[in-house]
């Protein structure tokens, strides 16, 4: 037993140095002034940026909902394919992730800008140009494109474990397609939904590269605000740390809600 405890020691040291220590520094900066005196003014000032928080939450929720709407049926179709086709689809889903995040976002800038590829095609069809870049729609599109694999893969990994015989048994007992989905497929895929939503929502609400490149700076999100406090002209690491801490607490609350929902679904499954 001691041997296994020693084997976990490097991981514990790594977590302490690169997780706990940074979180502690964020808390220290958030609750102190530039002179090192204790204060809660930094936390209180975060309320001045409520519109930025609301915009970030709204766009993150919208991007997450779109990813779930697109990713769920795609993940189900992938899980019902044969082995070779499944592996091919997984590779195609992961292929864009092999390209640098910035390059993928730059590519969308080229497509969406006023003289870009899409507007050039619209002009040829007599329908353009259409303002697409530097809008909230462009930001959401960038989020969906970059984070969609994080929704599909958890759903796919859970749905592959759903035995076809369970679905066939429900059909043999007279369940229609909607009933099979709502009473069999959906409850069994809840863990994948919970994981996928968390993996999309967390980076979406804290992103700043996508909003800066596709939003043109006019659609500031929480990530942009934190970046401006640490690296911008309005240098204020104490306020930036306070905003980061509030965001972290909000994300932890959201994750705990999803975990509670997941646990309740598991308990209902055991009762059934």
C-alpha atoms as a printed R data frame, in Angstrom:
    type eleno elety resid chain resno       x      y       z
1   ATOM     1    CA   UNK     A     1   0.000  0.000   0.000
2   ATOM     2    CA   UNK     A     2   2.828  2.381   0.832
3   ATOM     3    CA   UNK     A     3   4.346  1.721  -2.577
4   ATOM     4    CA   UNK     A     4   1.216  3.039  -4.275
5   ATOM     5    CA   UNK     A     5   1.198  6.066  -1.997
6   ATOM     6    CA   UNK     A     6   4.773  6.878  -2.987
7   ATOM     7    CA   UNK     A     7   3.815  6.459  -6.656
8   ATOM     8    CA   UNK     A     8   1.217  9.222  -6.243
9   ATOM     9    CA   UNK     A     9   3.745 11.581  -4.642
10  ATOM    10    CA   UNK     A    10   4.963 13.199  -7.921
11  ATOM    11    CA   UNK     A    11   1.369 13.951  -8.890
12  ATOM    12    CA   UNK     A    12   0.666 15.501  -5.474
13  ATOM    13    CA   UNK     A    13   3.796 17.662  -5.721
14  ATOM    14    CA   UNK     A    14   2.863 18.721  -9.260
15  ATOM    15    CA   UNK     A    15  -0.682 19.630  -8.160
16  ATOM    16    CA   UNK     A    16   0.594 21.607  -5.187
17  ATOM    17    CA   UNK     A    17   3.151 23.580  -7.207
18  ATOM    18    CA   UNK     A    18   1.145 24.249 -10.364
19  ATOM    19    CA   UNK     A    19  -2.445 24.296  -9.036
20  ATOM    20    CA   UNK     A    20  -2.646 25.168  -5.355
21  ATOM    21    CA   UNK     A    21   0.159 27.742  -5.309
22  ATOM    22    CA   UNK     A    22  -1.210 29.735  -8.306
23  ATOM    23    CA   UNK     A    23  -4.710 29.658  -6.822
24  ATOM    24    CA   UNK     A    24  -3.303 30.892  -3.531
25  ATOM    25    CA   UNK     A    25  -1.508 33.758  -5.287
26  ATOM    26    CA   UNK     A    26  -4.725 34.728  -7.067
27  ATOM    27    CA   UNK     A    27  -6.532 34.852  -3.709
28  ATOM    28    CA   UNK     A    28  -3.731 36.897  -2.130
29  ATOM    29    CA   UNK     A    29  -3.707 39.465  -4.951
30  ATOM    30    CA   UNK     A    30  -7.511 39.658  -4.990
31  ATOM    31    CA   UNK     A    31  -7.741 40.409  -1.273
32  ATOM    32    CA   UNK     A    32  -4.869 42.889  -0.982
33  ATOM    33    CA   UNK     A    33  -3.973 46.342  -2.222
34  ATOM    34    CA   UNK     A    34  -0.848 47.280  -4.154
35  ATOM    35    CA   UNK     A    35   0.809 47.926  -0.796
36  ATOM    36    CA   UNK     A    36  -0.118 44.472   0.494
37  ATOM    37    CA   UNK     A    37  -2.867 45.588   2.903
38  ATOM    38    CA   UNK     A    38  -5.994 43.461   3.248
39  ATOM    39    CA   UNK     A    39  -9.066 44.758   1.389
40  ATOM    40    CA   UNK     A    40 -12.279 43.583  -0.217
41  ATOM    41    CA   UNK     A    41 -12.560 46.619  -2.482
42  ATOM    42    CA   UNK     A    42 -11.230 44.611  -5.425
43  ATOM    43    CA   UNK     A    43 -14.075 42.114  -5.054
44  ATOM    44    CA   UNK     A    44 -16.599 44.947  -4.720
45  ATOM    45    CA   UNK     A    45 -15.306 46.629  -7.890
46  ATOM    46    CA   UNK     A    46 -16.046 43.495  -9.900
47  ATOM    47    CA   UNK     A    47 -19.736 44.485  -9.861
48  ATOM    48    CA   UNK     A    48 -18.837 47.425 -12.118
49  ATOM    49    CA   UNK     A    49 -18.247 44.913 -14.902
50  ATOM    50    CA   UNK     A    50 -21.600 43.127 -14.632
51  ATOM    51    CA   UNK     A    51 -22.463 43.778 -18.325
52  ATOM    52    CA   UNK     A    52 -19.223 42.063 -19.365
53  ATOM    53    CA   UNK     A    53 -20.029 39.078 -17.147
54  ATOM    54    CA   UNK     A    54 -23.585 38.863 -18.491
55  ATOM    55    CA   UNK     A    55 -22.349 39.046 -22.093
56  ATOM    56    CA   UNK     A    56 -19.764 36.348 -21.440
57  ATOM    57    CA   UNK     A    57 -22.299 34.040 -19.779
58  ATOM    58    CA   UNK     A    58 -24.846 34.585 -22.564
59  ATOM    59    CA   UNK     A    59 -22.411 33.896 -25.405
60  ATOM    60    CA   UNK     A    60 -20.934 30.882 -23.576
61  ATOM    61    CA   UNK     A    61 -24.409 29.425 -22.935
62  ATOM    62    CA   UNK     A    62 -25.402 30.034 -26.564
63  ATOM    63    CA   UNK     A    63 -22.229 28.393 -27.896
64  ATOM    64    CA   UNK     A    64 -22.681 25.455 -25.506
65  ATOM    65    CA   UNK     A    65 -26.308 24.977 -26.568
66  ATOM    66    CA   UNK     A    66 -25.347 25.001 -30.252
67  ATOM    67    CA   UNK     A    67 -22.520 22.516 -29.612
68  ATOM    68    CA   UNK     A    68 -24.936 20.221 -27.771
69  ATOM    69    CA   UNK     A    69 -27.579 20.512 -30.502
70  ATOM    70    CA   UNK     A    70 -25.067 19.703 -33.247
71  ATOM    71    CA   UNK     A    71 -22.863 17.310 -31.302
72  ATOM    72    CA   UNK     A    72 -25.515 15.060 -29.747
73  ATOM    73    CA   UNK     A    73 -27.006 13.557 -32.935
74  ATOM    74    CA   UNK     A    74 -23.552 13.379 -34.545
75  ATOM    75    CA   UNK     A    75 -22.136 11.523 -31.539
76  ATOM    76    CA   UNK     A    76 -25.082  9.106 -31.580
77  ATOM    77    CA   UNK     A    77 -24.653  8.365 -35.284
78  ATOM    78    CA   UNK     A    78 -20.931  7.796 -34.725
79  ATOM    79    CA   UNK     A    79 -21.622  5.392 -31.851
80  ATOM    80    CA   UNK     A    80 -23.898  3.260 -34.068
81  ATOM    81    CA   UNK     A    81 -21.365  2.979 -36.901
82  ATOM    82    CA   UNK     A    82 -19.092  0.023 -37.505
83  ATOM    83    CA   UNK     A    83 -15.599 -0.008 -36.008
84  ATOM    84    CA   UNK     A    84 -13.701  1.280 -39.056
85  ATOM    85    CA   UNK     A    85 -16.202  4.046 -39.712
86  ATOM    86    CA   UNK     A    86 -16.161  5.037 -36.046
87  ATOM    87    CA   UNK     A    87 -12.393  5.417 -36.029
88  ATOM    88    CA   UNK     A    88 -12.524  7.435 -39.253
89  ATOM    89    CA   UNK     A    89 -15.135  9.809 -37.849
90  ATOM    90    CA   UNK     A    90 -13.200 10.262 -34.602
91  ATOM    91    CA   UNK     A    91 -10.094 11.118 -36.620
92  ATOM    92    CA   UNK     A    92 -12.045 13.668 -38.696
93  ATOM    93    CA   UNK     A    93 -13.456 15.247 -35.530
94  ATOM    94    CA   UNK     A    94  -9.997 15.506 -33.977
95  ATOM    95    CA   UNK     A    95  -8.220 16.604 -37.165
96  ATOM    96    CA   UNK     A    96  -8.834 20.371 -36.707
97  ATOM    97    CA   UNK     A    97  -7.441 20.096 -33.168
98  ATOM    98    CA   UNK     A    98  -4.043 19.161 -34.635
99  ATOM    99    CA   UNK     A    99  -3.845 22.686 -36.061
100 ATOM   100    CA   UNK     A   100  -2.779 25.557 -33.829
101 ATOM   101    CA   UNK     A   101  -5.684 27.336 -32.107
102 ATOM   102    CA   UNK     A   102  -4.591 30.756 -33.397
103 ATOM   103    CA   UNK     A   103  -4.286 29.519 -36.969
104 ATOM   104    CA   UNK     A   104  -7.800 28.104 -36.872
105 ATOM   105    CA   UNK     A   105  -9.134 31.423 -35.621
106 ATOM   106    CA   UNK     A   106  -7.142 33.370 -38.224
107 ATOM   107    CA   UNK     A   107  -8.711 31.169 -40.886
108 ATOM   108    CA   UNK     A   108 -12.182 32.231 -39.751
109 ATOM   109    CA   UNK     A   109 -11.085 35.874 -39.881
110 ATOM   110    CA   UNK     A   110 -10.158 35.344 -43.533
111 ATOM   111    CA   UNK     A   111 -13.514 33.743 -44.228
112 ATOM   112    CA   UNK     A   112 -15.678 36.292 -42.405
113 ATOM   113    CA   UNK     A   113 -14.006 39.629 -43.131
114 ATOM   114    CA   UNK     A   114 -15.689 42.145 -45.419
115 ATOM   115    CA   UNK     A   115 -13.483 41.196 -48.366
116 ATOM   116    CA   UNK     A   116 -13.239 37.575 -47.340
117 ATOM   117    CA   UNK     A   117 -14.161 34.368 -49.084
118 ATOM   118    CA   UNK     A   118 -17.791 34.221 -47.947
119 ATOM   119    CA   UNK     A   119 -18.562 37.839 -48.840
120 ATOM   120    CA   UNK     A   120 -16.831 37.412 -52.197
121 ATOM   121    CA   UNK     A   121 -19.155 34.520 -52.992
122 ATOM   122    CA   UNK     A   122 -22.167 36.531 -51.786
123 ATOM   123    CA   UNK     A   123 -21.186 39.405 -54.079
124 ATOM   124    CA   UNK     A   124 -21.063 37.036 -57.024
125 ATOM   125    CA   UNK     A   125 -24.572 35.895 -56.120
126 ATOM   126    CA   UNK     A   126 -25.750 39.481 -55.691
127 ATOM   127    CA   UNK     A   127 -26.485 39.009 -51.980
128 ATOM   128    CA   UNK     A   128 -23.560 40.755 -50.298
129 ATOM   129    CA   UNK     A   129 -21.622 42.051 -48.686
130 ATOM   130    CA   UNK     A   130 -22.828 41.090 -45.210
131 ATOM   131    CA   UNK     A   131 -21.141 42.297 -42.034
132 ATOM   132    CA   UNK     A   132 -20.017 39.146 -40.252
133 ATOM   133    CA   UNK     A   133 -16.660 39.929 -38.666
134 ATOM   134    CA   UNK     A   134 -16.488 41.923 -35.397
135 ATOM   135    CA   UNK     A   135 -19.922 40.730 -34.287
136 ATOM   136    CA   UNK     A   136 -21.200 38.541 -31.472
137 ATOM   137    CA   UNK     A   137 -22.276 35.998 -34.068
138 ATOM   138    CA   UNK     A   138 -18.684 35.666 -35.234
139 ATOM   139    CA   UNK     A   139 -17.537 35.143 -31.643
140 ATOM   140    CA   UNK     A   140 -20.124 32.398 -31.088
141 ATOM   141    CA   UNK     A   141 -19.160 30.798 -34.399
142 ATOM   142    CA   UNK     A   142 -15.512 30.752 -33.331
143 ATOM   143    CA   UNK     A   143 -16.439 29.169 -30.006
144 ATOM   144    CA   UNK     A   144 -18.582 26.492 -31.639
145 ATOM   145    CA   UNK     A   145 -15.925 25.623 -34.210
146 ATOM   146    CA   UNK     A   146 -13.096 25.399 -31.678
147 ATOM   147    CA   UNK     A   147 -14.964 23.662 -28.853
148 ATOM   148    CA   UNK     A   148 -17.372 21.361 -30.708
149 ATOM   149    CA   UNK     A   149 -14.980 18.355 -30.482
150 ATOM   150    CA   UNK     A   150 -15.026 18.725 -26.680
151 ATOM   151    CA   UNK     A   151 -18.771 18.116 -26.809
152 ATOM   152    CA   UNK     A   152 -18.784 15.308 -29.347
153 ATOM   153    CA   UNK     A   153 -16.041 13.119 -27.883
154 ATOM   154    CA   UNK     A   154 -17.482 12.737 -24.331
155 ATOM   155    CA   UNK     A   155 -20.924 12.035 -25.781
156 ATOM   156    CA   UNK     A   156 -19.485  9.515 -28.209
157 ATOM   157    CA   UNK     A   157 -17.508  7.708 -25.490
158 ATOM   158    CA   UNK     A   158 -20.682  7.318 -23.390
159 ATOM   159    CA   UNK     A   159 -22.991  6.367 -26.256
160 ATOM   160    CA   UNK     A   160 -20.704  3.603 -27.489
161 ATOM   161    CA   UNK     A   161 -21.427  1.876 -24.156
162 ATOM   162    CA   UNK     A   162 -25.188  1.833 -24.833
163 ATOM   163    CA   UNK     A   163 -25.934 -1.712 -25.926
164 ATOM   164    CA   UNK     A   164 -28.033 -2.002 -29.090
165 ATOM   165    CA   UNK     A   165 -29.946 -4.824 -27.397
166 ATOM   166    CA   UNK     A   166 -31.322 -2.340 -24.851
167 ATOM   167    CA   UNK     A   167 -32.713 -0.179 -27.666
168 ATOM   168    CA   UNK     A   168 -34.085 -3.232 -29.483
169 ATOM   169    CA   UNK     A   169 -35.736 -4.447 -26.269
170 ATOM   170    CA   UNK     A   170 -37.506 -1.116 -25.844
171 ATOM   171    CA   UNK     A   171 -38.686 -1.261 -29.447
172 ATOM   172    CA   UNK     A   172 -39.908 -4.849 -29.007
173 ATOM   173    CA   UNK     A   173 -41.933 -3.720 -25.989
174 ATOM   174    CA   UNK     A   174 -43.776 -1.221 -28.206
175 ATOM   175    CA   UNK     A   175 -41.857  1.981 -27.497
176 ATOM   176    CA   UNK     A   176 -41.999  4.513 -30.319
177 ATOM   177    CA   UNK     A   177 -38.813  6.359 -31.422
178 ATOM   178    CA   UNK     A   178 -39.509  9.342 -29.147
179 ATOM   179    CA   UNK     A   179 -40.075  7.081 -26.154
180 ATOM   180    CA   UNK     A   180 -36.889  5.122 -26.893
181 ATOM   181    CA   UNK     A   181 -34.939  8.351 -27.012
182 ATOM   182    CA   UNK     A   182 -36.483  9.963 -23.927
183 ATOM   183    CA   UNK     A   183 -36.609  6.849 -21.705
184 ATOM   184    CA   UNK     A   184 -33.519  4.928 -22.812
185 ATOM   185    CA   UNK     A   185 -30.947  6.848 -24.857
186 ATOM   186    CA   UNK     A   186 -31.173 10.249 -23.154
187 ATOM   187    CA   UNK     A   187 -30.947  9.031 -19.527
188 ATOM   188    CA   UNK     A   188 -27.994  6.769 -20.353
189 ATOM   189    CA   UNK     A   189 -26.175  9.622 -22.102
190 ATOM   190    CA   UNK     A   190 -26.578 12.156 -19.269
191 ATOM   191    CA   UNK     A   191 -22.978 11.664 -18.003
192 ATOM   192    CA   UNK     A   192 -21.676 12.505 -21.482
193 ATOM   193    CA   UNK     A   193 -23.928 15.568 -21.683
194 ATOM   194    CA   UNK     A   194 -22.716 16.792 -18.299
195 ATOM   195    CA   UNK     A   195 -19.055 16.312 -19.228
196 ATOM   196    CA   UNK     A   196 -19.456 17.840 -22.680
197 ATOM   197    CA   UNK     A   197 -21.326 20.891 -21.405
198 ATOM   198    CA   UNK     A   198 -18.660 21.493 -18.766
199 ATOM   199    CA   UNK     A   199 -15.794 21.076 -21.232
200 ATOM   200    CA   UNK     A   200 -17.375 23.571 -23.649
201 ATOM   201    CA   UNK     A   201 -18.815 26.102 -21.212
202 ATOM   202    CA   UNK     A   202 -15.674 26.583 -19.101
203 ATOM   203    CA   UNK     A   203 -13.289 27.559 -21.939
204 ATOM   204    CA   UNK     A   204 -16.041 29.468 -23.755
205 ATOM   205    CA   UNK     A   205 -16.798 31.764 -20.831
206 ATOM   206    CA   UNK     A   206 -13.113 32.481 -20.177
207 ATOM   207    CA   UNK     A   207 -11.838 32.825 -23.752
208 ATOM   208    CA   UNK     A   208 -10.225 36.038 -24.929
209 ATOM   209    CA   UNK     A   209  -8.427 35.150 -28.181
210 ATOM   210    CA   UNK     A   210 -11.667 34.366 -30.042
211 ATOM   211    CA   UNK     A   211 -13.443 37.511 -28.873
212 ATOM   212    CA   UNK     A   212 -10.412 39.655 -29.678
213 ATOM   213    CA   UNK     A   213  -9.845 38.266 -33.169
214 ATOM   214    CA   UNK     A   214 -13.422 37.678 -34.310
215 ATOM   215    CA   UNK     A   215 -15.143 40.283 -32.129
216 ATOM   216    CA   UNK     A   216 -12.722 43.064 -32.974
217 ATOM   217    CA   UNK     A   217 -12.476 44.276 -29.379
218 ATOM   218    CA   UNK     A   218 -16.029 45.621 -29.442
219 ATOM   219    CA   UNK     A   219 -17.408 42.478 -27.775
220 ATOM   220    CA   UNK     A   220 -15.287 42.353 -24.606
221 ATOM   221    CA   UNK     A   221 -15.630 39.184 -22.552
222 ATOM   222    CA   UNK     A   222 -14.340 38.266 -19.106
223 ATOM   223    CA   UNK     A   223 -11.129 36.863 -20.556
224 ATOM   224    CA   UNK     A   224 -10.426 40.148 -22.352
225 ATOM   225    CA   UNK     A   225 -11.097 42.067 -19.146
226 ATOM   226    CA   UNK     A   226  -8.679 39.920 -17.130
227 ATOM   227    CA   UNK     A   227  -6.060 40.160 -19.868
228 ATOM   228    CA   UNK     A   228  -6.373 43.950 -19.887
229 ATOM   229    CA   UNK     A   229  -5.797 44.133 -16.138
230 ATOM   230    CA   UNK     A   230  -2.602 42.080 -16.293
231 ATOM   231    CA   UNK     A   231  -1.118 43.030 -19.665
232 ATOM   232    CA   UNK     A   232  -2.954 46.149 -20.836
233 ATOM   233    CA   UNK     A   233  -2.447 49.834 -20.228
234 ATOM   234    CA   UNK     A   234  -4.808 49.740 -17.234
235 ATOM   235    CA   UNK     A   235  -2.370 47.538 -15.311
236 ATOM   236    CA   UNK     A   236  -4.062 46.396 -12.095
237 ATOM   237    CA   UNK     A   237  -3.189 42.795 -11.160
238 ATOM   238    CA   UNK     A   238  -5.166 43.035  -7.909
239 ATOM   239    CA   UNK     A   239  -8.404 43.794  -9.758
240 ATOM   240    CA   UNK     A   240  -7.540 41.207 -12.407
241 ATOM   241    CA   UNK     A   241  -7.043 38.582  -9.693
242 ATOM   242    CA   UNK     A   242 -10.374 39.539  -8.107
243 ATOM   243    CA   UNK     A   243 -12.177 39.131 -11.433
244 ATOM   244    CA   UNK     A   244 -10.431 35.789 -11.944
245 ATOM   245    CA   UNK     A   245 -11.476 34.597  -8.487
246 ATOM   246    CA   UNK     A   246 -15.116 35.591  -9.030
247 ATOM   247    CA   UNK     A   247 -15.078 33.801 -12.384
248 ATOM   248    CA   UNK     A   248 -13.526 30.713 -10.797
249 ATOM   249    CA   UNK     A   249 -16.197 30.624  -8.068
250 ATOM   250    CA   UNK     A   250 -18.935 30.995 -10.693
251 ATOM   251    CA   UNK     A   251 -17.505 28.141 -12.764
252 ATOM   252    CA   UNK     A   252 -17.243 25.916  -9.674
253 ATOM   253    CA   UNK     A   253 -20.899 26.623  -8.858
254 ATOM   254    CA   UNK     A   254 -21.959 25.731 -12.392
255 ATOM   255    CA   UNK     A   255 -19.927 22.513 -12.299
256 ATOM   256    CA   UNK     A   256 -21.390 21.547  -8.916
257 ATOM   257    CA   UNK     A   257 -24.913 22.041 -10.290
258 ATOM   258    CA   UNK     A   258 -24.168 19.770 -13.236
259 ATOM   259    CA   UNK     A   259 -22.638 17.181 -10.919
260 ATOM   260    CA   UNK     A   260 -25.727 17.224  -8.720
261 ATOM   261    CA   UNK     A   261 -27.913 16.769 -11.790
262 ATOM   262    CA   UNK     A   262 -25.742 13.867 -12.927
263 ATOM   263    CA   UNK     A   263 -25.908 12.229  -9.493
264 ATOM   264    CA   UNK     A   264 -29.702 12.559  -9.376
265 ATOM   265    CA   UNK     A   265 -29.982 10.849 -12.773
266 ATOM   266    CA   UNK     A   266 -27.788  8.000 -11.501
267 ATOM   267    CA   UNK     A   267 -29.969  7.554  -8.417
268 ATOM   268    CA   UNK     A   268 -33.120  7.499 -10.530
269 ATOM   269    CA   UNK     A   269 -31.514  4.866 -12.767
270 ATOM   270    CA   UNK     A   270 -30.749  2.673  -9.766
271 ATOM   271    CA   UNK     A   271 -34.325  2.991  -8.513
272 ATOM   272    CA   UNK     A   272 -35.671  1.992 -11.923
